[in-house]
Amino acid sequence: MRAIRRFTVRTLLPAALAPLDELAHNLRWSWHTPTADLFSGVDPALWDEVHRDPVAMLGALGPERLAALAGDGAFVDRVRAASADLREYREGERWYQWRSREIEAAGGEALPASIAYFSPEFGITAVLPQYSGGLGILAGDHLKSASDLGVPIVGVGLLYGAGYFKQSLTRDGWQAETYPVLDPDGLPLTVLREDDGTPARITIDLPAGRVLHAHVRVATVGRVPLLLLDADVPENDDAARKVTDRLYGGGGEHRLQQELLLGVGGVRALRTWSRLTGAPAPEVYHTNEGHAGFLGVERITELVGEGLAFDEALEVVRAATVFTTHTPVPAGIDRFGRDLVAQYFGGDNEAAGVPVDRVLALGAESYDGGDPGVFNMALMGLRLGGRSNGVSLLHGEVSRGMFNGLWPGFDPAEVPITSVTNGVHSPTWVAPEILDLQRERLGIDPVGTPTAGFDAWLGDGVGDEELWALRRTLRTRLVEEARARLRRSWRDRGASPAELGWVDEALSPDVLTIGFARRVPTYKRLTLMLRDPERLRALLTDPQRPVQLVVAGKSHPADDQGKRLIQQLVRFTDEHDVRHRIVFLPNYDIAMAQDLYPGCDVWLNNPLRPLEASGTSGMKSALNGGLNLSILDGWWDEWFDGDNGWAIPTADGVDDPDRRDDLEAAALYDLVEQQVAARFYDRDERGVPPRWLAMVRHTFASLGPKVQATRMVAEYVERLYAPAATAGRALDAAGHEPARELAAWKARVRASWSGVRVDHVESAGIGEVPQVGDTLTVRADVTLGDLDPSDVEVQVVHGAVGENDVISSYATAPIALAESYEAGRHAFVGTVTLDASGPFGYTVRVVPTHAGLVSPAEMGLTANA
Ligand SMILES: *Cc1c(COP(=O)(O)O)cnc(C)c1O
């Protein structure tokens, strides 16, 4: 395998074309159509041949054609203009800069000078296949939108030698995988180098005296640098070179080594980046899912090296770390053997002042039902992240329930996990025709601002006939693309061209087109549509109102169950009476997705609620004028409003999974037949479906501003990054004195908490018949033992009370110190106003309080009456 040494010779550009090098290497071309057009315009056929990759395009042009282009004054002018535009994009003021000034003018603290964003995968463009699915696509959209907004973010990830696999099908519909080896020198990356020209090197000590080395390759995503660590370097032994061989390749130890490189190596790469480029050190560290969690351990180690104790360092790290959880599916969480992790952080590898037991405790499943032998990366994320979030309102709620065990004594609603609903980067996912129409005729430009005026779609700037014609254009393009892919797939499956005449007739540009594309874990239920094959067949072949389905998705290579689902679906699509109406397209990736979303009239999603944390593909469809048809899960649960698509009724409460599938599938068929198809084919005298288009317009207006990743990134900035930076700065100040104080305070409170109790509660002020507006006065005697009243908050917990005496949806009201008795006993008094009718209940509790706590639940300590 290694006998062949590959490298790519970089093109030497004529001076007049020199700016093309930056235009090709800055990935902004992947969402900036004018720049992509500059490259494709040179030779459209060649552009397709090199898979729309500007770096490959420059290489393929060769010196003679480049010389000719350098002599073409008009082309040189366009290159110069594109280069000036890129410079303005990179250096000009954007949302973040004016927002920061606005906040400071109002007396607030400056927004963070730099934010590090860690993710195991980044889906930016098809030419950099370093992603497997939604998590990576989201990370790519995060960086692009941060760039558009001017947010000073630095991405940190790994460079995988083979990226994610390419999917094809065998004759009988089984998924086959190939791992094309990427040539990093041919990718749009540059090696980070020391001043003397040698590659900057990151090293990590492994067990048994081995060392893992990595180089850093930098991708430039508009204004945002993305540092990718690559272990396939000559300094490494053969085993170490394989650490970054594949995305989510091996199990156990291989994966642990990847995550070690990502977290620990990632922090070291950031330090090297700052040293070599003068970039400011990050003030906030954001980890996209738990895989990069070791970054916190590395930062603790750094701070311990500066003289802090472990617990003091932990406070500094927590204050400035944001953790985003992405999955309510336990199998989606990385768990390692505790003993394995101990080999990497214990023994000879134990850093002074960072005892291995403390590291292991960060990932311990230390609650009822937890596995004592396991190190859980999500729990480490929550323990090291002072602020954490789920990715939709519903997922936030599900996560609070799922991780409640870390905050015993608190109600799920108080678990300190908030949510920021995902969004998508519209310039990447929206058809250029729609972007142009919005910009030129409707004045909508979502690129530089968090939200924009999509209401314009409700006016008459674009007529029904024009909109309908545009939708048909997009559908037609998908049909053509799908036929080409189908033909290639059948050739791979061993069919001869003579057998494939029917492919020219597969799908129709005039039939209602439903898309379904996503990874194939069981909960996404790829085959729900096949629950009643005859019912599906009838929908597909209806003579008046036919439906066509375009389906795609990869199964994890180790997931045979997923592969069986794909096979089941493919076998159905192979049947002669339906194969022109339902197709499975292999190798779902960014390139396919970009054709798929604009061409589909309806985007179908039928996960098992509530296992879809957010989902983003439906958002991309909506921005192209597609209507969502989905189970109320993830983002759709939040933003479905009754008129912007359809909700498939979920049989949530039904325990028997077969029966649940039956019920939900039947509801799906009914909806498609009676509502979706009925509306799509209901045409007026112009041949246009007015009621359908009204829904499309309403989709643009209602979802357009919300589903933008710029909205999401702005929320992260304002709700998480800015407070994290403020908290981090506060603990960093004065030689970390505030961190020492906070750690010492927490230790004291924890040690004394067993002495805290509520001794007696009494109330006054409520008559025989309590009424709304009455004021309840509560007095509580509490014992605080060694603690001072200022260490705690005494609260009245009150709200509606249910049948079993449980206060649901409660609020808390602090009550104040009124009197101190001897020996650590005190009385607290305060009032609560009854503001709703119905059964009411209250109780009193004590929680710790300190300016350095993000939430009263943070320490998991409470004493109840
Ligand atoms: C958007 C996207 C995804 C994620 O879609 P979900 O709705 O979250 O499943 C996965 N793969 C590709 C190629 C995408 O473009």
The ligand as an SDF file (V2000), in Angstrom:
LIG
                    3D

 15 15  0  0  0  0  0  0  0  0999 V2000
  -28.0610   18.3390    5.7120 C   0  0  0  0  0  0  0  0  0  0  0  0
  -27.3270   17.0930    5.4900 C   0  0  0  0  0  0  0  0  0  0  0  0
  -27.3670   16.0680    6.4470 C   0  0  0  0  0  0  0  0  0  0  0  0
  -28.1380   16.1990    7.7420 C   0  0  0  0  0  0  0  0  0  0  0  0
  -29.5050   16.0680    7.5230 O   0  0  0  0  0  0  0  0  0  0  0  0
  -30.4950   15.6420    8.7110 P   0  0  0  0  0  0  0  0  0  0  0  0
  -31.7750   16.2310    8.3650 O   0  0  0  0  0  0  0  0  0  0  0  0
  -29.9330   16.2530    9.9590 O   0  0  0  0  0  0  0  0  0  0  0  0
  -30.5060   14.1710    8.7510 O   0  0  0  0  0  0  0  0  0  0  0  0
  -26.6710   14.9080    6.2030 C   0  0  0  0  0  0  0  0  0  0  0  0
  -25.9560   14.7470    5.0660 N   0  0  0  0  0  0  0  0  0  0  0  0
  -25.8940   15.7040    4.1240 C   0  0  0  0  0  0  0  0  0  0  0  0
  -25.0940   15.4750    2.8970 C   0  0  0  0  0  0  0  0  0  0  0  0
  -26.5790   16.9110    4.2990 C   0  0  0  0  0  0  0  0  0  0  0  0
  -26.4860   17.8680    3.3720 O   0  0  0  0  0  0  0  0  0  0  0  0
  1  2  1  0
  2  3  1  0
  2 14  2  0
  3  4  1  0
  3 10  2  0
  4  5  1  0
  5  6  1  0
  6  7  2  0
  6  8  1  0
  6  9  1  0
 10 11  1  0
 11 12  2  0
 12 13  1  0
 12 14  1  0
 14 15  1  0
M  END
$$$$
